[in-house]
Amino acid sequence: YHYTQRVIALHHAHRAFVYGDYLDLDPANQHVFAYTRTLTVQGTPAERFLVLLNFGRNSTDYTLPDGVKAEKLLLANIPGTTNAGGSTLHLEAWDARIYTY
């Protein structure tokens, strides 16, 4: 319940989730759905978000493509997920995360 509330609040707080450009980072991957949403409005800082969803039953180490690096962790569905970003992330089974990038 509280996780869903936080997802909705994040959606309402950032226009990029509605109006931002969508880029699928790894369309061939059958387990990890990774994409970015980016919104640039003249006169304001760009909103850039990285969304990672592991739909697999097993944990996995996922390497982001060149030019994309997870920065600040904004939301995770697994309690205790650390804010460790970078270009390779360890995703637990059924893990869902949203970062700035």
TIMAR-101722 format. One record per atom (N, C-alpha, C, O): residue in three letters; x, z, y; residue number from 1. Coordinates in Angstrom, 2 decimals. Each point is the difference from the previous one (the first is absolute). Layout:
residues N
<site residuo="ALA" east="X" up="Z" north="Y" num="NUM"/>
...
This chain:
residues 101
<site residuo="TYR" east="0.82" up="0.00" north="-1.20" num="1"/>
<site residuo="TYR" east="-0.82" up="0.00" north="1.20" num="1"/>
<site residuo="TYR" east="0.87" up="0.00" north="1.27" num="1"/>
<site residuo="TYR" east="-0.21" up="-0.81" north="0.90" num="1"/>
<site residuo="HIS" east="1.19" up="1.73" north="-0.85" num="2"/>
<site residuo="HIS" east="0.83" up="0.10" north="1.20" num="2"/>
<site residuo="HIS" east="0.90" up="-1.23" north="0.16" num="2"/>
<site residuo="HIS" east="0.27" up="-0.44" north="1.11" num="2"/>
<site residuo="TYR" east="0.19" up="-0.11" north="-2.23" num="3"/>
<site residuo="TYR" east="0.81" up="-1.21" north="0.05" num="3"/>
<site residuo="TYR" east="-0.81" up="-1.14" north="0.60" num="3"/>
<site residuo="TYR" east="0.50" up="-0.74" north="0.85" num="3"/>
<site residuo="THR" east="-1.74" up="0.59" north="-1.30" num="4"/>
<site residuo="THR" east="-0.87" up="-1.07" north="0.52" num="4"/>
<site residuo="THR" east="-0.24" up="0.19" north="1.49" num="4"/>
<site residuo="THR" east="-0.02" up="-0.97" north="0.75" num="4"/>
<site residuo="GLN" east="-0.16" up="2.20" north="-0.32" num="5"/>
<site residuo="GLN" east="-0.17" up="0.27" north="1.43" num="5"/>
<site residuo="GLN" east="1.23" up="-0.44" north="0.79" num="5"/>
<site residuo="GLN" east="-0.11" up="-0.56" north="1.08" num="5"/>
<site residuo="ARG" east="1.29" up="0.83" north="-1.63" num="6"/>
<site residuo="ARG" east="1.24" up="-0.38" north="0.69" num="6"/>
<site residuo="ARG" east="0.17" up="-1.51" north="0.05" num="6"/>
<site residuo="ARG" east="0.49" up="-0.53" north="1.00" num="6"/>
<site residuo="VAL" east="-0.88" up="-0.17" north="-2.07" num="7"/>
<site residuo="VAL" east="0.07" up="-1.47" north="0.01" num="7"/>
<site residuo="VAL" east="-0.92" up="-0.56" north="1.09" num="7"/>
<site residuo="VAL" east="0.40" up="-0.88" north="0.76" num="7"/>
<site residuo="ILE" east="-1.61" up="1.39" north="-0.70" num="8"/>
<site residuo="ILE" east="-0.95" up="-0.46" north="1.01" num="8"/>
<site residuo="ILE" east="0.50" up="0.30" north="1.41" num="8"/>
<site residuo="ILE" east="-0.11" up="-0.85" north="0.88" num="8"/>
<site residuo="ALA" east="0.67" up="2.03" north="-0.66" num="9"/>
<site residuo="ALA" east="0.53" up="0.36" north="1.31" num="9"/>
<site residuo="ALA" east="1.15" up="-0.91" north="0.40" num="9"/>
<site residuo="ALA" east="0.09" up="-0.42" north="1.16" num="9"/>
<site residuo="LEU" east="0.79" up="0.10" north="-2.10" num="10"/>
<site residuo="LEU" east="1.11" up="-0.90" north="0.28" num="10"/>
<site residuo="LEU" east="-0.52" up="-1.39" north="0.36" num="10"/>
<site residuo="LEU" east="0.49" up="-0.64" north="0.93" num="10"/>
<site residuo="HIS" east="-1.48" up="0.19" north="-1.66" num="11"/>
<site residuo="HIS" east="-0.63" up="-1.30" north="0.26" num="11"/>
<site residuo="HIS" east="-0.59" up="-0.06" north="1.41" num="11"/>
<site residuo="HIS" east="0.14" up="-1.00" north="0.70" num="11"/>
<site residuo="HIS" east="-0.80" up="2.07" north="-0.29" num="12"/>
<site residuo="HIS" east="-0.62" up="0.04" north="1.33" num="12"/>
<site residuo="HIS" east="1.03" up="0.14" north="1.13" num="12"/>
<site residuo="HIS" east="-0.24" up="-0.44" north="1.12" num="12"/>
<site residuo="ALA" east="1.38" up="1.06" north="-1.43" num="13"/>
<site residuo="ALA" east="1.00" up="0.27" north="1.03" num="13"/>
<site residuo="ALA" east="0.89" up="-1.20" north="0.30" num="13"/>
<site residuo="ALA" east="0.62" up="-0.06" north="1.06" num="13"/>
<site residuo="HIS" east="-0.56" up="-0.90" north="-1.97" num="14"/>
<site residuo="HIS" east="0.93" up="-1.13" north="0.16" num="14"/>
<site residuo="HIS" east="-0.71" up="-1.32" north="-0.21" num="14"/>
<site residuo="HIS" east="-0.48" up="-0.29" north="-1.10" num="14"/>
<site residuo="ARG" east="0.43" up="-0.51" north="2.14" num="15"/>
<site residuo="ARG" east="-0.68" up="-1.29" north="-0.06" num="15"/>
<site residuo="ARG" east="0.66" up="-0.99" north="-0.95" num="15"/>
<site residuo="ARG" east="-0.64" up="-0.97" north="-0.42" num="15"/>
<site residuo="ALA" east="1.90" up="1.20" north="0.08" num="16"/>
<site residuo="ALA" east="0.72" up="-0.92" north="-0.89" num="16"/>
<site residuo="ALA" east="-0.67" up="-0.11" north="-1.37" num="16"/>
<site residuo="ALA" east="0.09" up="-1.05" north="-0.64" num="16"/>
<site residuo="PHE" east="-0.75" up="2.11" north="0.19" num="17"/>
<site residuo="PHE" east="-0.65" up="-0.06" north="-1.30" num="17"/>
<site residuo="PHE" east="-1.21" up="-0.92" north="-0.01" num="17"/>
<site residuo="PHE" east="-0.45" up="-0.42" north="-1.06" num="17"/>
<site residuo="VAL" east="-0.08" up="0.11" north="2.22" num="18"/>
<site residuo="VAL" east="-1.15" up="-0.90" north="0.11" num="18"/>
<site residuo="VAL" east="0.45" up="-1.38" north="0.50" num="18"/>
<site residuo="VAL" east="-0.37" up="-1.02" north="-0.57" num="18"/>
<site residuo="TYR" east="1.15" up="1.00" north="1.64" num="19"/>
<site residuo="TYR" east="0.33" up="-1.24" north="0.69" num="19"/>
<site residuo="TYR" east="1.42" up="-0.50" north="-0.26" num="19"/>
<site residuo="TYR" east="0.34" up="-1.11" north="0.40" num="19"/>
<site residuo="GLY" east="0.48" up="1.91" north="-1.05" num="20"/>
<site residuo="GLY" east="1.40" up="-0.36" north="-0.18" num="20"/>
<site residuo="GLY" east="0.20" up="-1.13" north="-1.01" num="20"/>
<site residuo="GLY" east="-0.84" up="-0.25" north="-0.87" num="20"/>
<site residuo="ASP" east="1.96" up="-0.42" north="1.02" num="21"/>
<site residuo="ASP" east="0.38" up="-1.05" north="-0.93" num="21"/>
<site residuo="ASP" east="0.32" up="0.63" north="-1.35" num="21"/>
<site residuo="ASP" east="0.66" up="1.03" north="-0.08" num="21"/>
<site residuo="TYR" east="-1.14" up="-1.67" north="-0.98" num="22"/>
<site residuo="TYR" east="0.19" up="0.47" north="-1.37" num="22"/>
<site residuo="TYR" east="1.07" up="-0.85" north="-0.67" num="22"/>
<site residuo="TYR" east="-0.02" up="-1.23" north="0.10" num="22"/>
<site residuo="LEU" east="0.97" up="1.89" north="-0.79" num="23"/>
<site residuo="LEU" east="1.02" up="-0.72" north="-0.74" num="23"/>
<site residuo="LEU" east="0.17" up="0.66" north="-1.36" num="23"/>
<site residuo="LEU" east="0.41" up="1.16" north="-0.09" num="23"/>
<site residuo="ASP" east="-0.73" up="-1.90" north="-0.98" num="24"/>
<site residuo="ASP" east="0.20" up="0.47" north="-1.37" num="24"/>
<site residuo="ASP" east="1.49" up="-0.14" north="-0.31" num="24"/>
<site residuo="ASP" east="0.53" up="-1.11" north="0.02" num="24"/>
<site residuo="LEU" east="0.14" up="2.22" north="-0.31" num="25"/>
<site residuo="LEU" east="1.44" up="-0.02" north="-0.19" num="25"/>
<site residuo="LEU" east="0.44" up="-0.44" north="-1.39" num="25"/>
<site residuo="LEU" east="1.13" up="-0.45" north="-0.18" num="25"/>
<site residuo="ASP" east="-2.01" up="0.57" north="-0.81" num="26"/>
<site residuo="ASP" east="0.41" up="-0.28" north="-1.37" num="26"/>
<site residuo="ASP" east="-1.21" up="-0.47" north="-0.82" num="26"/>
<site residuo="ASP" east="-0.44" up="0.72" north="-0.91" num="26"/>
<site residuo="PRO" east="-0.11" up="-1.90" north="1.21" num="27"/>
<site residuo="PRO" east="-1.23" up="-0.42" north="-0.67" num="27"/>
<site residuo="PRO" east="0.12" up="-0.18" north="-1.51" num="27"/>
<site residuo="PRO" east="-1.02" up="0.02" north="-0.70" num="27"/>
<site residuo="ALA" east="2.22" up="-0.19" north="0.18" num="28"/>
<site residuo="ALA" east="0.17" up="-0.20" north="-1.45" num="28"/>
<site residuo="ALA" east="0.05" up="1.32" north="-0.78" num="28"/>
<site residuo="ALA" east="-0.09" up="-0.01" north="-1.23" num="28"/>
<site residuo="ASN" east="0.24" up="1.12" north="1.93" num="29"/>
<site residuo="ASN" east="0.11" up="1.29" north="-0.68" num="29"/>
<site residuo="ASN" east="-1.37" up="0.42" north="-0.53" num="29"/>
<site residuo="ASN" east="-0.97" up="0.05" north="0.76" num="29"/>
<site residuo="GLN" east="0.90" up="0.25" north="-2.04" num="30"/>
<site residuo="GLN" east="-1.28" up="0.34" north="-0.63" num="30"/>
<site residuo="GLN" east="-0.37" up="1.47" north="0.15" num="30"/>
<site residuo="GLN" east="-1.16" up="0.37" north="-0.24" num="30"/>
<site residuo="HIS" east="2.11" up="0.49" north="0.63" num="31"/>
<site residuo="HIS" east="-0.28" up="1.43" north="0.06" num="31"/>
<site residuo="HIS" east="0.05" up="0.58" north="1.41" num="31"/>
<site residuo="HIS" east="-0.77" up="0.90" north="0.33" num="31"/>
<site residuo="VAL" east="1.67" up="-1.42" north="0.49" num="32"/>
<site residuo="VAL" east="0.16" up="0.55" north="1.35" num="32"/>
<site residuo="VAL" east="-0.58" up="-0.99" north="1.01" num="32"/>
<site residuo="VAL" east="0.41" up="-1.16" north="0.06" num="32"/>
<site residuo="PHE" east="-1.36" up="1.65" north="0.73" num="33"/>
<site residuo="PHE" east="-0.59" up="-0.77" north="1.08" num="33"/>
<site residuo="PHE" east="0.68" up="0.50" north="1.28" num="33"/>
<site residuo="PHE" east="-0.23" up="1.13" north="0.42" num="33"/>
<site residuo="ALA" east="1.05" up="-1.97" north="0.18" num="34"/>
<site residuo="ALA" east="0.76" up="0.37" north="1.18" num="34"/>
<site residuo="ALA" east="-0.31" up="-1.00" north="1.11" num="34"/>
<site residuo="ALA" east="0.11" up="-1.21" north="-0.19" num="34"/>
<site residuo="TYR" east="-0.50" up="1.74" north="1.34" num="35"/>
<site residuo="TYR" east="-0.31" up="-0.88" north="1.12" num="35"/>
<site residuo="TYR" east="0.25" up="0.70" north="1.33" num="35"/>
<site residuo="TYR" east="0.12" up="1.22" north="0.06" num="35"/>
<site residuo="THR" east="-0.03" up="-2.02" north="0.99" num="36"/>
<site residuo="THR" east="0.15" up="0.53" north="1.35" num="36"/>
<site residuo="THR" east="-1.20" up="-0.42" north="0.84" num="36"/>
<site residuo="THR" east="-0.64" up="-1.02" north="-0.25" num="36"/>
<site residuo="ARG" east="0.36" up="1.85" north="1.25" num="37"/>
<site residuo="ARG" east="-0.97" up="-0.34" north="1.04" num="37"/>
<site residuo="ARG" east="0.72" up="0.22" north="1.32" num="37"/>
<site residuo="ARG" east="0.53" up="1.09" north="0.26" num="37"/>
<site residuo="THR" east="-0.51" up="-2.11" north="0.58" num="38"/>
<site residuo="THR" east="0.73" up="0.05" north="1.26" num="38"/>
<site residuo="THR" east="-0.88" up="-0.51" north="1.13" num="38"/>
<site residuo="THR" east="-0.60" up="-1.07" north="-0.10" num="38"/>
<site residuo="LEU" east="0.55" up="1.85" north="1.17" num="39"/>
<site residuo="LEU" east="-0.77" up="-0.41" north="1.17" num="39"/>
<site residuo="LEU" east="0.88" up="0.14" north="1.23" num="39"/>
<site residuo="LEU" east="0.54" up="1.06" north="0.28" num="39"/>
<site residuo="THR" east="-0.41" up="-2.18" north="0.45" num="40"/>
<site residuo="THR" east="0.76" up="-0.01" north="1.24" num="40"/>
<site residuo="THR" east="-0.94" up="-0.38" north="1.13" num="40"/>
<site residuo="THR" east="-0.60" up="-1.07" north="0.00" num="40"/>
<site residuo="VAL" east="0.47" up="1.98" north="0.95" num="41"/>
<site residuo="VAL" east="-0.82" up="-0.23" north="1.18" num="41"/>
<site residuo="VAL" east="0.91" up="0.13" north="1.20" num="41"/>
<site residuo="VAL" east="0.72" up="0.99" north="0.16" num="41"/>
<site residuo="GLN" east="-0.74" up="-2.00" north="0.69" num="42"/>
<site residuo="GLN" east="0.89" up="-0.02" north="1.16" num="42"/>
<site residuo="GLN" east="-0.18" up="1.27" north="0.82" num="42"/>
<site residuo="GLN" east="-1.12" up="0.41" north="0.31" num="42"/>
<site residuo="GLY" east="2.26" up="0.21" north="0.03" num="43"/>
<site residuo="GLY" east="-0.02" up="1.20" north="0.83" num="43"/>
<site residuo="GLY" east="-0.10" up="1.30" north="-0.79" num="43"/>
<site residuo="GLY" east="0.02" up="1.08" north="0.59" num="43"/>
<site residuo="THR" east="-0.11" up="-1.16" north="-1.91" num="44"/>
<site residuo="THR" east="-0.04" up="1.22" north="-0.82" num="44"/>
<site residuo="THR" east="0.99" up="-0.15" north="-1.16" num="44"/>
<site residuo="THR" east="0.33" up="-1.12" north="-0.41" num="44"/>
<site residuo="PRO" east="0.15" up="2.25" north="-0.11" num="45"/>
<site residuo="PRO" east="0.90" up="-0.09" north="-1.15" num="45"/>
<site residuo="PRO" east="-0.72" up="-0.59" north="-1.21" num="45"/>
<site residuo="PRO" east="-1.19" up="0.23" north="-0.19" num="45"/>
<site residuo="ALA" east="1.90" up="-0.99" north="-0.62" num="46"/>
<site residuo="ALA" east="-0.58" up="-0.60" north="-1.19" num="46"/>
<site residuo="ALA" east="-0.37" up="1.09" north="-1.01" num="46"/>
<site residuo="ALA" east="0.71" up="0.99" north="-0.15" num="46"/>
<site residuo="GLU" east="-1.83" up="-1.19" north="-0.52" num="47"/>
<site residuo="GLU" east="-0.39" up="0.88" north="-1.11" num="47"/>
<site residuo="GLU" east="0.40" up="-0.72" north="-1.28" num="47"/>
<site residuo="GLU" east="-0.44" up="-1.12" north="-0.26" num="47"/>
<site residuo="ARG" east="1.30" up="1.79" north="-0.55" num="48"/>
<site residuo="ARG" east="0.51" up="-0.62" north="-1.23" num="48"/>
<site residuo="ARG" east="-0.15" up="0.99" north="-1.15" num="48"/>
<site residuo="ARG" east="0.55" up="1.10" north="0.04" num="48"/>
<site residuo="PHE" east="-1.29" up="-1.50" north="-1.06" num="49"/>
<site residuo="PHE" east="-0.26" up="0.87" north="-1.13" num="49"/>
<site residuo="PHE" east="0.35" up="-0.69" north="-1.31" num="49"/>
<site residuo="PHE" east="-0.19" up="-1.21" north="-0.15" num="49"/>
<site residuo="LEU" east="0.72" up="1.99" north="-0.77" num="50"/>
<site residuo="LEU" east="0.35" up="-0.45" north="-1.33" num="50"/>
<site residuo="LEU" east="-0.89" up="0.77" north="-0.98" num="50"/>
<site residuo="LEU" east="-0.02" up="1.23" north="0.02" num="50"/>
<site residuo="VAL" east="-0.70" up="-1.95" north="-0.85" num="51"/>
<site residuo="VAL" east="-0.89" up="0.62" north="-0.98" num="51"/>
<site residuo="VAL" east="0.52" up="-0.33" north="-1.40" num="51"/>
<site residuo="VAL" east="0.25" up="-1.16" north="-0.32" num="51"/>
<site residuo="LEU" east="-0.09" up="2.19" north="-0.51" num="52"/>
<site residuo="LEU" east="0.49" up="-0.15" north="-1.37" num="52"/>
<site residuo="LEU" east="-0.98" up="0.67" north="-0.95" num="52"/>
<site residuo="LEU" east="-0.33" up="1.17" north="0.17" num="52"/>
<site residuo="LEU" east="-0.12" up="-1.91" north="-1.15" num="53"/>
<site residuo="LEU" east="-0.94" up="0.51" north="-0.99" num="53"/>
<site residuo="LEU" east="0.51" up="-0.34" north="-1.39" num="53"/>
<site residuo="LEU" east="0.17" up="-1.18" north="-0.33" num="53"/>
<site residuo="ASN" east="0.10" up="2.19" north="-0.49" num="54"/>
<site residuo="ASN" east="0.43" up="-0.23" north="-1.37" num="54"/>
<site residuo="ASN" east="-1.21" up="0.13" north="-0.90" num="54"/>
<site residuo="ASN" east="-0.51" up="1.10" north="-0.21" num="54"/>
<site residuo="PHE" east="0.04" up="-2.21" north="-0.32" num="55"/>
<site residuo="PHE" east="-1.15" up="0.00" north="-0.89" num="55"/>
<site residuo="PHE" east="0.41" up="0.12" north="-1.47" num="55"/>
<site residuo="PHE" east="-0.82" up="-0.16" north="-0.90" num="55"/>
<site residuo="GLY" east="2.09" up="0.43" north="0.67" num="56"/>
<site residuo="GLY" east="0.50" up="0.12" north="-1.37" num="56"/>
<site residuo="GLY" east="-0.14" up="1.41" north="-0.55" num="56"/>
<site residuo="GLY" east="-0.14" up="0.96" north="0.75" num="56"/>
<site residuo="ARG" east="0.18" up="-0.86" north="-2.06" num="57"/>
<site residuo="ARG" east="-0.07" up="1.30" north="-0.68" num="57"/>
<site residuo="ARG" east="1.32" up="0.74" north="0.02" num="57"/>
<site residuo="ARG" east="0.07" up="1.18" north="-0.33" num="57"/>
<site residuo="ASN" east="1.00" up="-1.89" north="0.70" num="58"/>
<site residuo="ASN" east="1.34" up="0.58" north="-0.03" num="58"/>
<site residuo="ASN" east="0.60" up="0.02" north="1.40" num="58"/>
<site residuo="ASN" east="-0.37" up="-0.79" north="0.87" num="58"/>
<site residuo="SER" east="1.30" up="1.72" north="-0.66" num="59"/>
<site residuo="SER" east="0.72" up="0.01" north="1.27" num="59"/>
<site residuo="SER" east="0.95" up="-1.20" north="0.02" num="59"/>
<site residuo="SER" east="0.35" up="-0.55" north="-1.04" num="59"/>
<site residuo="THR" east="0.06" up="0.18" north="2.24" num="60"/>
<site residuo="THR" east="0.89" up="-1.16" north="0.14" num="60"/>
<site residuo="THR" east="0.83" up="0.15" north="1.27" num="60"/>
<site residuo="THR" east="-0.43" up="0.63" north="0.96" num="60"/>
<site residuo="ASP" east="1.60" up="-1.21" north="-0.97" num="61"/>
<site residuo="ASP" east="0.82" up="-0.12" north="1.20" num="61"/>
<site residuo="ASP" east="-0.29" up="-1.37" north="0.59" num="61"/>
<site residuo="ASP" east="0.21" up="-1.03" north="-0.65" num="61"/>
<site residuo="TYR" east="-0.69" up="1.02" north="1.88" num="62"/>
<site residuo="TYR" east="-0.41" up="-1.25" north="0.65" num="62"/>
<site residuo="TYR" east="0.93" up="-0.29" north="1.16" num="62"/>
<site residuo="TYR" east="0.19" up="0.84" north="0.88" num="62"/>
<site residuo="THR" east="0.39" up="-2.03" north="-0.88" num="63"/>
<site residuo="THR" east="0.90" up="-0.43" north="1.07" num="63"/>
<site residuo="THR" east="-0.75" up="-0.90" north="0.96" num="63"/>
<site residuo="THR" east="-0.60" up="-1.00" north="-0.40" num="63"/>
<site residuo="LEU" east="0.63" up="1.37" north="1.65" num="64"/>
<site residuo="LEU" east="-0.67" up="-0.78" north="1.05" num="64"/>
<site residuo="LEU" east="0.82" up="-1.25" north="0.32" num="64"/>
<site residuo="LEU" east="1.22" up="-0.01" north="-0.18" num="64"/>
<site residuo="PRO" east="-1.88" up="-1.04" north="0.66" num="65"/>
<site residuo="PRO" east="0.75" up="-1.21" north="0.39" num="65"/>
<site residuo="PRO" east="0.89" up="0.25" north="1.21" num="65"/>
<site residuo="PRO" east="-0.20" up="0.96" north="0.75" num="65"/>
<site residuo="ASP" east="1.16" up="-1.84" north="-0.56" num="66"/>
<site residuo="ASP" east="0.90" up="0.10" north="1.16" num="66"/>
<site residuo="ASP" east="-0.82" up="0.04" north="1.28" num="66"/>
<site residuo="ASP" east="-1.00" up="-0.70" north="0.14" num="66"/>
<site residuo="GLY" east="1.43" up="1.54" north="0.79" num="67"/>
<site residuo="GLY" east="-0.66" up="0.10" north="1.29" num="67"/>
<site residuo="GLY" east="-1.12" up="1.02" north="0.04" num="67"/>
<site residuo="GLY" east="-0.55" up="0.26" north="1.07" num="67"/>
<site residuo="VAL" east="0.20" up="0.32" north="-2.21" num="68"/>
<site residuo="VAL" east="-1.06" up="1.01" north="-0.04" num="68"/>
<site residuo="VAL" east="0.60" up="1.29" north="-0.53" num="68"/>
<site residuo="VAL" east="0.60" up="0.03" north="-1.07" num="68"/>
<site residuo="LYS" east="-0.76" up="1.05" north="1.84" num="69"/>
<site residuo="LYS" east="0.52" up="1.30" north="-0.39" num="69"/>
<site residuo="LYS" east="-1.05" up="1.06" north="0.32" num="69"/>
<site residuo="LYS" east="-0.49" up="0.07" north="1.13" num="69"/>
<site residuo="ALA" east="0.14" up="0.73" north="-2.11" num="70"/>
<site residuo="ALA" east="-0.96" up="1.08" north="0.22" num="70"/>
<site residuo="ALA" east="0.62" up="1.02" north="0.95" num="70"/>
<site residuo="ALA" east="1.13" up="0.45" north="-0.21" num="70"/>
<site residuo="GLU" east="-1.86" up="-0.10" north="1.24" num="71"/>
<site residuo="GLU" east="0.51" up="0.97" north="0.97" num="71"/>
<site residuo="GLU" east="-0.75" up="1.32" north="-0.15" num="71"/>
<site residuo="GLU" east="0.35" up="0.80" north="-0.87" num="71"/>
<site residuo="LYS" east="-1.34" up="-0.56" north="1.69" num="72"/>
<site residuo="LYS" east="-0.71" up="1.28" north="-0.03" num="72"/>
<site residuo="LYS" east="-1.20" up="-0.08" north="-0.95" num="72"/>
<site residuo="LYS" east="-0.83" up="-0.89" north="0.11" num="72"/>
<site residuo="LEU" east="0.77" up="1.83" north="-1.04" num="73"/>
<site residuo="LEU" east="-1.14" up="0.09" north="-0.92" num="73"/>
<site residuo="LEU" east="-1.19" up="0.58" north="0.76" num="73"/>
<site residuo="LEU" east="0.07" up="1.12" north="0.52" num="73"/>
<site residuo="LEU" east="-1.16" up="-1.88" north="-0.46" num="74"/>
<site residuo="LEU" east="-1.21" up="0.46" north="0.70" num="74"/>
<site residuo="LEU" east="-1.03" up="0.60" north="-0.94" num="74"/>
<site residuo="LEU" east="-0.72" up="0.93" north="0.36" num="74"/>
<site residuo="LEU" east="0.65" up="-1.47" north="-1.59" num="75"/>
<site residuo="LEU" east="-1.05" up="0.44" north="-0.91" num="75"/>
<site residuo="LEU" east="0.42" up="-0.29" north="-1.44" num="75"/>
<site residuo="LEU" east="0.56" up="-1.06" north="-0.28" num="75"/>
<site residuo="ALA" east="-0.83" up="2.00" north="-0.61" num="76"/>
<site residuo="ALA" east="0.27" up="-0.17" north="-1.43" num="76"/>
<site residuo="ALA" east="-1.08" up="0.73" north="-0.79" num="76"/>
<site residuo="ALA" east="-0.48" up="1.05" north="0.42" num="76"/>
<site residuo="ASN" east="0.12" up="-1.60" north="-1.55" num="77"/>
<site residuo="ASN" east="-1.04" up="0.62" north="-0.80" num="77"/>
<site residuo="ASN" east="0.53" up="1.02" north="-1.00" num="77"/>
<site residuo="ASN" east="-0.78" up="0.74" north="-0.61" num="77"/>
<site residuo="ILE" east="2.09" up="-0.69" north="0.42" num="78"/>
<site residuo="ILE" east="0.60" up="0.96" north="-0.93" num="78"/>
<site residuo="ILE" east="0.62" up="1.14" north="0.80" num="78"/>
<site residuo="ILE" east="0.92" up="-0.23" north="0.78" num="78"/>
<site residuo="PRO" east="-1.41" up="1.46" north="-0.97" num="79"/>
<site residuo="PRO" east="0.56" up="1.14" north="0.73" num="79"/>
<site residuo="PRO" east="1.49" up="0.15" north="-0.27" num="79"/>
<site residuo="PRO" east="0.46" up="-0.18" north="-1.13" num="79"/>
<site residuo="GLY" east="0.28" up="0.52" north="2.17" num="80"/>
<site residuo="GLY" east="1.43" up="0.20" north="-0.14" num="80"/>
<site residuo="GLY" east="0.84" up="-1.24" north="0.15" num="80"/>
<site residuo="GLY" east="1.22" up="0.06" north="-0.14" num="80"/>
<site residuo="THR" east="-1.85" up="-1.20" north="0.44" num="81"/>
<site residuo="THR" east="0.77" up="-1.23" north="0.23" num="81"/>
<site residuo="THR" east="0.91" up="0.23" north="1.19" num="81"/>
<site residuo="THR" east="-0.45" up="0.43" north="1.07" num="81"/>
<site residuo="THR" east="1.73" up="-0.72" north="-1.24" num="82"/>
<site residuo="THR" east="0.95" up="0.24" north="1.08" num="82"/>
<site residuo="THR" east="-0.04" up="-1.15" north="1.00" num="82"/>
<site residuo="THR" east="-0.49" up="-1.09" north="-0.29" num="82"/>
<site residuo="ASN" east="1.02" up="1.36" north="1.45" num="83"/>
<site residuo="ASN" east="0.02" up="-1.00" north="1.07" num="83"/>
<site residuo="ASN" east="1.18" up="-0.94" north="-0.15" num="83"/>
<site residuo="ASN" east="0.27" up="-0.79" north="0.90" num="83"/>
<site residuo="ALA" east="0.44" up="0.85" north="-2.01" num="84"/>
<site residuo="ALA" east="1.17" up="-0.85" north="-0.18" num="84"/>
<site residuo="ALA" east="-0.43" up="-1.47" north="-0.02" num="84"/>
<site residuo="ALA" east="-0.70" up="-0.45" north="-0.90" num="84"/>
<site residuo="GLY" east="1.14" up="-0.25" north="1.91" num="85"/>
<site residuo="GLY" east="-0.32" up="-1.42" north="0.08" num="85"/>
<site residuo="GLY" east="1.16" up="-0.82" north="-0.52" num="85"/>
<site residuo="GLY" east="0.71" up="0.42" north="-0.92" num="85"/>
<site residuo="GLY" east="-0.53" up="-1.57" north="1.49" num="86"/>
<site residuo="GLY" east="1.10" up="-0.86" north="-0.39" num="86"/>
<site residuo="GLY" east="-0.48" up="-1.32" north="-0.55" num="86"/>
<site residuo="GLY" east="-1.15" up="-0.40" north="0.23" num="86"/>
<site residuo="SER" east="2.02" up="-0.26" north="-0.96" num="87"/>
<site residuo="SER" east="-0.35" up="-1.32" north="-0.51" num="87"/>
<site residuo="SER" east="-0.37" up="0.02" north="-1.47" num="87"/>
<site residuo="SER" east="-0.58" up="-0.96" north="-0.50" num="87"/>
<site residuo="THR" east="0.91" up="2.04" north="-0.22" num="88"/>
<site residuo="THR" east="-0.43" up="0.17" north="-1.39" num="88"/>
<site residuo="THR" east="-0.73" up="1.33" north="-0.11" num="88"/>
<site residuo="THR" east="0.52" up="1.04" north="0.40" num="88"/>
<site residuo="LEU" east="-1.73" up="-1.09" north="-0.93" num="89"/>
<site residuo="LEU" east="-0.85" up="1.20" north="-0.08" num="89"/>
<site residuo="LEU" east="-0.40" up="0.26" north="-1.44" num="89"/>
<site residuo="LEU" east="-0.30" up="-0.93" north="-0.75" num="89"/>
<site residuo="HIS" east="0.28" up="2.19" north="0.37" num="90"/>
<site residuo="HIS" east="-0.47" up="0.38" north="-1.32" num="90"/>
<site residuo="HIS" east="-1.50" up="0.29" north="0.11" num="90"/>
<site residuo="HIS" east="-0.41" up="0.94" north="0.67" num="90"/>
<site residuo="LEU" east="-0.40" up="-1.76" north="-1.32" num="91"/>
<site residuo="LEU" east="-1.45" up="0.17" north="0.03" num="91"/>
<site residuo="LEU" east="-0.46" up="0.59" north="-1.33" num="91"/>
<site residuo="LEU" east="0.36" up="-0.49" north="-1.07" num="91"/>
<site residuo="GLU" east="-1.15" up="1.53" north="1.15" num="92"/>
<site residuo="GLU" east="-0.59" up="0.59" north="-1.20" num="92"/>
<site residuo="GLU" east="-1.18" up="-0.87" north="-0.45" num="92"/>
<site residuo="GLU" east="-0.44" up="-0.88" north="0.74" num="92"/>
<site residuo="ALA" east="-0.04" up="1.12" north="-1.94" num="93"/>
<site residuo="ALA" east="-1.18" up="-0.72" north="-0.49" num="93"/>
<site residuo="ALA" east="-1.17" up="0.27" north="0.95" num="93"/>
<site residuo="ALA" east="-0.21" up="1.14" north="0.41" num="93"/>
<site residuo="TRP" east="-0.52" up="-2.16" north="-0.06" num="94"/>
<site residuo="TRP" east="-1.19" up="0.06" north="0.86" num="94"/>
<site residuo="TRP" east="0.32" up="0.52" north="1.41" num="94"/>
<site residuo="TRP" east="-0.87" up="0.56" north="0.67" num="94"/>
<site residuo="ASP" east="2.10" up="-0.75" north="-0.24" num="95"/>
<site residuo="ASP" east="0.47" up="0.47" north="1.30" num="95"/>
<site residuo="ASP" east="-0.53" up="-0.93" north="1.11" num="95"/>
<site residuo="ASP" east="-0.04" up="-1.22" north="-0.16" num="95"/>
<site residuo="ALA" east="-0.37" up="1.81" north="1.26" num="96"/>
<site residuo="ALA" east="-0.45" up="-0.75" north="1.18" num="96"/>
<site residuo="ALA" east="0.65" up="0.61" north="1.24" num="96"/>
<site residuo="ALA" east="-0.10" up="1.20" north="0.23" num="96"/>
<site residuo="ARG" east="0.77" up="-2.03" north="0.54" num="97"/>
<site residuo="ARG" east="0.70" up="0.49" north="1.20" num="97"/>
<site residuo="ARG" east="-0.16" up="-0.96" north="1.17" num="97"/>
<site residuo="ARG" east="-0.15" up="-1.21" north="-0.17" num="97"/>
<site residuo="ILE" east="0.18" up="1.80" north="1.36" num="98"/>
<site residuo="ILE" east="0.02" up="-0.79" north="1.23" num="98"/>
<site residuo="ILE" east="1.16" up="0.51" north="0.85" num="98"/>
<site residuo="ILE" east="0.09" up="1.20" north="0.29" num="98"/>
<site residuo="TYR" east="0.78" up="-2.11" north="0.10" num="99"/>
<site residuo="TYR" east="1.16" up="0.29" north="0.85" num="99"/>
<site residuo="TYR" east="-0.09" up="-0.83" north="1.28" num="99"/>
<site residuo="TYR" east="-0.70" up="-1.00" north="0.06" num="99"/>
<site residuo="THR" east="1.44" up="1.46" north="0.96" num="100"/>
<site residuo="THR" east="0.36" up="-0.92" north="1.08" num="100"/>
<site residuo="THR" east="1.24" up="-0.72" north="-0.50" num="100"/>
<site residuo="THR" east="0.71" up="0.50" north="-0.87" num="100"/>
<site residuo="TYR" east="-0.45" up="-1.68" north="1.42" num="101"/>
<site residuo="TYR" east="1.21" up="-0.72" north="-0.39" num="101"/>
<site residuo="TYR" east="0.60" up="-0.68" north="1.21" num="101"/>
<site residuo="TYR" east="1.03" up="-0.66" north="-0.11" num="101"/>
